[in-house]
Amino acid sequence: MSEFTIALCFVGFILLVVLMLLFSAIRIVPEYIRLVVFRLGRSIGEKGPGLVILIPFVDRAVSVDLREQVREIPHQTGITKDNAPIAIDFLWYHKVVVAAQTVLQVGNFEAAAQGMATTTLRSVIGSMMLDDVLSQREHINMVLRTKLDEVTERWGVKVTNVEVREIIPPRDVQDAMNRQMTAERVRRAVVTESTGAREAAINVAEGEKQASILKAEGQRQATINVAEGERQALLLRAEGYAAALDKIFSIAQTVDSNTMTIQYFETLKQMAAGASTKWIFPLEFTRLLEAFGERKKP
């Protein structure tokens, strides 16, 4: 092998090393990533985003993601205050606030936070009754988030939310809850049915009452109309009798004593045609005859 070839290989090797050093020294950091840089083992702070230049063999960078992360805590069995075993799993959401503290203060903050979450969960469950655990899910979420955030704050991590996903009570409690739910549904059905029957009876009674009122009102109005008709008829009859009496009285005023005497004679004629042999004459008749006789004298 010639000296030129050896020199060319040496130059290529040098160029390759330089390129490798440049590649390891130049970093393009995204917006959601921060680099915690250690120079000769000492932290010199956070770098990024954008172009970051590191000194090869001197600087060492640890990448930290600033995006909000979600982690699942698998089913954890806890004992409630009334000694009922219960299994709970939940999700917790966290976000790195200070990247340097995440690297410097804890070795693996996610594993540490998960261990803290499980112990905190058991502590919270142990201070509550079973019925409260089943009904106060929001309270459990708030207590877990507050206690986890107090611990992770010194690690530069912010716990943004905690959501209890599933609560599994013991089998006998589940059976009792199912029986209670069935009894409650039966009770609601009976109440609904009785309420419907009561409202139907009320509606029927209300309808009958309205019908009776309308019927009585109709009968009263009919009675009033009949009485009004009778009153009008009596008034008309009375007016007819009064008019007849007025007519008779007016005609009687024009009748003289001769006419009355002639009427008496007609009456006597009719009386004579009867089978009776005795007659009784009123006193006025003799006076009429005397007056009639005086008028006949010349």
C-alpha positions as CSV (number, residue, x, y, z in Angstrom):
1,M,0.0,0.0,0.0
2,S,1.4,3.4,-1.0
3,E,2.0,6.3,1.3
4,F,-0.7,8.3,-0.6
5,T,-3.3,5.7,0.1
6,I,-2.4,5.6,3.8
7,A,-2.6,9.4,4.0
8,L,-5.9,9.4,2.2
9,C,-7.4,6.9,4.7
10,F,-6.0,8.9,7.6
11,V,-7.7,12.1,6.2
12,G,-11.0,10.2,5.7
13,F,-10.8,8.9,9.2
14,I,-10.2,12.4,10.6
15,L,-13.1,13.8,8.6
16,L,-15.4,11.0,9.8
17,V,-14.4,11.8,13.5
18,V,-15.0,15.5,12.9
19,L,-18.4,14.8,11.4
20,M,-19.3,12.6,14.3
21,L,-18.1,15.2,16.8
22,L,-20.1,17.9,14.9
23,F,-23.2,15.6,14.8
24,S,-23.0,15.0,18.6
25,A,-22.2,18.7,19.3
26,I,-25.1,20.2,17.4
27,R,-28.7,19.6,18.6
28,I,-32.0,20.8,17.1
29,V,-34.3,21.0,20.1
30,P,-38.1,21.1,19.5
31,E,-40.4,23.6,21.3
32,Y,-41.7,21.0,23.8
33,I,-38.2,19.6,24.8
34,R,-35.7,21.1,27.1
35,L,-32.1,19.9,27.5
36,V,-30.6,19.8,31.0
37,V,-26.9,20.2,30.2
38,F,-24.1,18.8,32.5
39,R,-20.6,20.1,31.9
40,L,-18.0,17.9,33.5
41,G,-20.7,16.6,35.8
42,R,-22.0,20.0,36.9
43,S,-25.4,21.3,35.8
44,I,-25.2,24.5,33.8
45,G,-29.0,24.8,33.3
46,E,-31.6,24.2,30.6
47,K,-31.0,24.7,26.9
48,G,-33.5,25.0,24.1
49,P,-35.6,25.2,22.1
50,G,-33.8,25.7,18.8
51,L,-30.2,25.2,17.9
52,V,-28.0,24.0,20.9
53,I,-24.3,23.4,20.6
54,L,-22.6,21.1,23.0
55,I,-18.9,20.5,23.7
56,P,-18.1,16.9,22.7
57,F,-16.8,14.7,25.6
58,V,-17.4,17.6,28.0
59,D,-21.1,18.3,27.9
60,R,-23.8,15.7,28.5
61,A,-27.5,16.5,27.8
62,V,-30.6,15.0,29.4
63,S,-33.8,15.5,27.4
64,V,-37.0,16.4,29.3
65,D,-40.5,16.5,27.7
66,L,-42.6,19.5,28.8
67,R,-45.9,18.2,27.4
68,E,-48.7,17.1,29.7
69,Q,-48.5,13.4,30.2
70,V,-51.1,10.9,31.5
71,R,-50.3,7.8,33.4
72,E,-52.5,5.0,34.6
73,I,-52.4,3.6,38.1
74,P,-53.7,0.0,37.9
75,H,-56.2,-1.4,40.3
76,Q,-55.2,-0.9,43.9
77,T,-56.9,-2.7,46.7
78,G,-57.7,-0.6,49.8
79,I,-59.6,-1.0,53.0
80,T,-62.3,1.5,53.8
81,K,-63.0,2.9,57.3
82,D,-65.7,0.3,57.8
83,N,-63.3,-2.6,56.8
84,A,-64.6,-3.2,53.3
85,P,-62.0,-4.2,50.7
86,I,-62.3,-2.2,47.5
87,A,-60.4,-2.0,44.3
88,I,-59.8,1.4,42.5
89,D,-57.8,2.5,39.5
90,F,-57.3,6.0,38.3
91,L,-55.5,8.3,35.8
92,W,-53.2,11.1,36.8
93,Y,-52.1,13.9,34.5
94,H,-48.9,15.8,35.1
95,K,-46.7,18.3,33.4
96,V,-43.0,19.2,33.9
97,V,-42.7,22.8,35.0
98,V,-38.9,23.0,35.9
99,A,-36.9,20.6,33.8
100,A,-33.7,20.9,35.8
101,Q,-35.4,19.9,39.1
102,T,-37.0,16.9,37.4
103,V,-33.5,15.6,36.6
104,L,-31.7,16.8,39.7
105,Q,-34.2,16.2,42.5
106,V,-35.4,12.6,41.7
107,G,-34.1,9.7,39.7
108,N,-37.4,8.7,38.1
109,F,-40.1,11.0,39.0
110,E,-42.9,9.0,37.3
111,A,-42.1,5.8,39.3
112,A,-41.8,7.9,42.4
113,A,-45.1,9.6,41.7
114,Q,-46.8,6.3,41.0
115,G,-45.6,4.9,44.3
116,M,-46.8,8.1,46.1
117,A,-50.2,7.9,44.3
118,T,-50.8,4.3,45.4
119,T,-49.9,5.0,49.1
120,T,-52.0,8.3,49.0
121,L,-54.9,6.4,47.5
122,R,-54.9,3.8,50.3
123,S,-54.7,6.6,52.9
124,V,-57.7,8.4,51.4
125,I,-59.7,5.3,51.1
126,G,-58.9,4.3,54.6
127,S,-60.3,7.5,56.0
128,M,-63.7,7.1,54.2
129,M,-66.7,4.9,54.6
130,L,-67.7,2.6,51.8
131,D,-70.8,4.5,50.9
132,D,-68.8,7.8,50.8
133,V,-66.2,6.1,48.5
134,L,-68.9,5.1,46.1
135,S,-70.7,8.4,46.1
136,Q,-67.9,11.0,46.6
137,R,-65.7,10.3,43.6
138,E,-65.1,14.0,43.0
139,H,-63.9,14.4,46.5
140,I,-61.4,11.6,46.1
141,N,-60.1,13.1,42.9
142,M,-59.5,16.5,44.6
143,V,-57.8,15.0,47.6
144,L,-55.5,12.8,45.4
145,R,-54.6,15.7,43.2
146,T,-53.8,18.0,46.1
147,K,-51.6,15.5,47.9
148,L,-49.8,14.4,44.8
149,D,-49.2,18.0,43.8
150,E,-47.7,18.8,47.2
151,V,-45.2,15.9,46.8
152,T,-44.3,16.4,43.1
153,E,-43.9,20.2,43.4
154,R,-40.4,19.8,44.7
155,W,-39.5,17.7,41.7
156,G,-40.6,20.5,39.3
157,V,-43.7,18.6,38.3
158,K,-47.3,19.9,38.4
159,V,-50.2,17.4,38.8
160,T,-53.0,18.9,36.7
161,N,-55.7,16.4,37.2
162,V,-56.7,13.1,38.8
163,E,-59.6,11.0,37.6
164,V,-60.9,7.9,39.4
165,R,-61.9,5.6,36.5
166,E,-63.3,2.5,38.2
167,I,-64.4,1.5,41.7
168,I,-65.0,-2.2,42.3
169,P,-66.7,-3.0,45.6
170,P,-66.8,-6.5,47.1
171,R,-69.1,-9.1,45.5
172,D,-71.5,-9.2,48.4
173,V,-71.7,-5.4,48.3
174,Q,-72.4,-5.5,44.6
175,D,-75.2,-8.0,45.2
176,A,-76.7,-5.8,47.9
177,M,-76.5,-2.8,45.6
178,N,-78.2,-4.7,42.8
179,R,-81.0,-5.8,45.2
180,Q,-81.3,-2.2,46.4
181,M,-81.4,-0.9,42.9
182,T,-84.1,-3.4,42.0
183,A,-86.2,-2.6,45.0
184,E,-85.8,1.1,44.3
185,R,-87.0,0.6,40.7
186,V,-90.0,-1.5,41.9
187,R,-90.8,1.3,44.5
188,R,-90.6,3.9,41.8
189,A,-92.9,1.8,39.5
190,V,-95.4,1.3,42.3
191,V,-95.3,5.0,43.2
192,T,-95.7,6.0,39.5
193,E,-98.6,3.6,39.1
194,S,-100.4,4.7,42.3
195,T,-99.8,8.3,41.3
196,G,-101.3,7.6,37.9
197,A,-104.3,5.9,39.4
198,R,-104.8,8.7,41.9
199,E,-104.7,11.4,39.2
200,A,-107.1,9.3,37.0
201,A,-109.5,9.0,40.0
202,I,-109.2,12.8,40.6
203,N,-109.9,13.5,36.9
204,V,-112.9,11.2,36.9
205,A,-114.3,12.7,40.1
206,E,-113.6,16.2,38.8
207,G,-115.4,15.3,35.5
208,E,-118.4,13.9,37.5
209,K,-118.5,17.0,39.7
210,Q,-118.4,19.3,36.7
211,A,-121.1,17.2,35.0
212,S,-123.3,17.4,38.2
213,I,-122.7,21.1,38.4
214,L,-123.7,21.6,34.8
215,K,-126.7,19.3,35.2
216,A,-127.9,21.2,38.3
217,E,-127.3,24.5,36.5
218,G,-129.3,23.3,33.6
219,Q,-132.2,22.1,35.8
220,R,-132.1,25.4,37.7
221,Q,-132.2,27.4,34.5
222,A,-135.0,25.2,33.2
223,T,-137.0,25.7,36.4
224,I,-136.4,29.4,36.2
225,N,-137.6,29.4,32.6
226,V,-140.7,27.4,33.5
227,A,-141.5,29.7,36.4
228,E,-140.9,32.7,34.2
229,G,-143.2,31.3,31.6
230,E,-145.9,30.6,34.2
231,R,-145.4,34.1,35.7
232,Q,-145.8,35.6,32.2
233,A,-148.9,33.5,31.6
234,L,-150.5,34.6,34.9
235,L,-149.7,38.2,34.1
236,L,-151.3,37.8,30.7
237,R,-154.4,36.2,32.2
238,A,-154.6,38.8,34.9
239,E,-154.3,41.5,32.3
240,G,-157.0,39.8,30.2
241,Y,-159.3,39.6,33.3
242,A,-158.6,43.2,34.1
243,A,-159.3,44.3,30.6
244,A,-162.6,42.2,30.6
245,L,-163.6,43.7,33.9
246,D,-162.9,47.2,32.6
247,K,-164.9,46.4,29.5
248,I,-167.8,45.1,31.6
249,F,-167.6,48.0,33.9
250,S,-167.6,50.5,31.1
251,I,-170.6,48.8,29.5
252,A,-172.4,48.6,32.8
253,Q,-172.1,52.3,33.2
254,T,-174.2,52.8,30.0
255,V,-177.0,50.3,31.0
256,D,-180.2,52.0,32.4
257,S,-182.8,50.6,34.8
258,N,-185.2,49.6,31.9
259,T,-182.5,47.3,30.5
260,M,-182.0,45.7,33.9
261,T,-185.8,45.3,34.3
262,I,-186.0,43.6,30.9
263,Q,-183.2,41.3,31.9
264,Y,-185.1,40.4,35.1
265,F,-188.2,39.7,33.0
266,E,-186.2,37.3,30.8
267,T,-185.0,35.6,34.0
268,L,-188.5,35.3,35.2
269,K,-189.6,33.8,31.9
270,Q,-186.9,31.2,32.2
271,M,-187.9,30.5,35.8
272,A,-191.5,30.1,34.9
273,A,-190.6,27.5,32.3
274,G,-189.2,25.3,35.1
275,A,-191.0,22.8,37.2
276,S,-190.7,24.8,40.4
277,T,-193.9,26.4,41.9
278,K,-192.2,28.8,44.3
279,W,-190.1,31.8,43.4
280,I,-188.1,34.2,45.5
281,F,-187.7,37.7,44.2
282,P,-185.1,40.0,45.4
283,L,-186.1,43.3,46.9
284,E,-184.4,45.2,44.1
285,F,-186.8,43.6,41.6
286,T,-189.9,45.2,43.2
287,R,-188.2,48.6,43.1
288,L,-187.4,48.1,39.5
289,L,-191.0,47.3,38.7
290,E,-192.2,50.4,40.5
291,A,-189.8,52.5,38.6
292,F,-190.8,50.7,35.4
293,G,-194.5,51.4,36.1
294,E,-193.9,55.1,36.8
295,R,-192.2,55.5,33.4
296,K,-195.2,53.8,31.7
297,K,-197.8,56.3,33.1
298,P,-198.8,59.2,30.7
